[in-house]
Amino acid sequence: MTAVLQPPLGEDALRALFTKPYGAPGPTPEQWRALYDEAVHFTDPTQERQGLEAYIVAQKWLLQRCDDVFLEADAVALSGDVAFVEWTMGLKIKGIEFLYPGTSRLRLGADGRIVDHRDYFDFVGPTFTPVPLVGGFVRWLYGRFVA
């Protein structure tokens, strides 16, 4: 009987990757390396990184600059070498909680590891709306130019 290689990222693995309760540690570098290709390309509204080591540094930096980080997977869809994960991310910074609903598009390589990871979410609204004075201005801008 020949063993069939299973890609490391099925629906359960994706849910686990995109789940981190407040107070829980983030993934270790070894966990990232098991799921991401060495040459992974990562993009979100605030940054673009090339390579696994740069991606790991970006994730560590996020965890270090926040008091705590929360991530919860909602819907997961897989089709061929592409996966989408809807999620909610919470960041606690200086006593304020910022919530970001978003989606990640993941492209998988031949070995099933992530070779391209792109996050889509509104950074400006959730970041600045809770801030006194600035929040009112952001809501006005959104009402004037977005709504």
Solvent accessible surface area in square Angstrom, and as a share of the most:
residue,aa,sasa,rsa
1,M,244,1.09
2,T,121,0.71
3,A,95,0.73
4,V,116,0.67
5,L,171,0.85
6,Q,138,0.61
7,P,76,0.48
8,P,51,0.32
9,L,4,0.02
10,G,32,0.31
11,E,81,0.37
12,D,118,0.61
13,A,31,0.24
14,L,0,0.00
15,R,85,0.31
16,A,71,0.55
17,L,20,0.10
18,F,11,0.04
19,T,69,0.40
20,K,18,0.08
21,P,75,0.47
22,Y,65,0.25
23,G,70,0.67
24,A,33,0.26
25,P,122,0.77
26,G,19,0.18
27,P,47,0.30
28,T,61,0.35
29,P,36,0.23
30,E,118,0.53
31,Q,99,0.44
32,W,19,0.07
33,R,89,0.32
34,A,50,0.39
35,L,31,0.15
36,Y,2,0.01
37,D,40,0.21
38,E,116,0.52
39,A,65,0.50
40,V,1,0.00
41,H,53,0.23
42,F,4,0.02
43,T,17,0.10
44,D,20,0.10
45,P,69,0.43
46,T,72,0.42
47,Q,46,0.20
48,E,112,0.50
49,R,77,0.28
50,Q,113,0.50
51,G,16,0.15
52,L,1,0.01
53,E,93,0.42
54,A,31,0.24
55,Y,5,0.02
56,I,6,0.03
57,V,89,0.51
58,A,1,0.01
59,Q,31,0.14
60,K,93,0.39
61,W,132,0.46
62,L,33,0.16
63,L,61,0.30
64,Q,142,0.63
65,R,102,0.37
66,C,11,0.06
67,D,102,0.53
68,D,35,0.18
69,V,8,0.04
70,F,45,0.19
71,L,35,0.18
72,E,81,0.36
73,A,13,0.10
74,D,65,0.34
75,A,54,0.42
76,V,24,0.14
77,A,58,0.45
78,L,77,0.39
79,S,85,0.55
80,G,80,0.77
81,D,82,0.42
82,V,26,0.15
83,A,0,0.00
84,F,89,0.37
85,V,0,0.00
86,E,88,0.39
87,W,9,0.03
88,T,34,0.20
89,M,25,0.11
90,G,0,0.00
91,L,8,0.04
92,K,74,0.32
93,I,49,0.25
94,K,182,0.77
95,G,78,0.75
96,I,68,0.35
97,E,79,0.35
98,F,18,0.07
99,L,88,0.44
100,Y,5,0.02
101,P,91,0.57
102,G,11,0.11
103,T,37,0.22
104,S,0,0.00
105,R,38,0.14
106,L,0,0.00
107,R,102,0.37
108,L,17,0.08
109,G,22,0.21
110,A,122,0.95
111,D,82,0.43
112,G,5,0.05
113,R,94,0.34
114,I,0,0.00
115,V,52,0.30
116,D,24,0.12
117,H,7,0.03
118,R,97,0.35
119,D,20,0.10
120,Y,100,0.38
121,F,33,0.14
122,D,66,0.34
123,F,64,0.26
124,V,70,0.40
125,G,8,0.08
126,P,28,0.18
127,T,24,0.14
128,F,75,0.31
129,T,44,0.26
130,P,60,0.38
131,V,46,0.26
132,P,104,0.65
133,L,170,0.85
134,V,65,0.37
135,G,0,0.00
136,G,37,0.36
137,F,115,0.48
138,V,11,0.06
139,R,133,0.48
140,W,139,0.49
141,L,59,0.29
142,Y,71,0.27
143,G,47,0.45
144,R,156,0.57
145,F,137,0.57
146,V,106,0.61
147,A,119,0.93
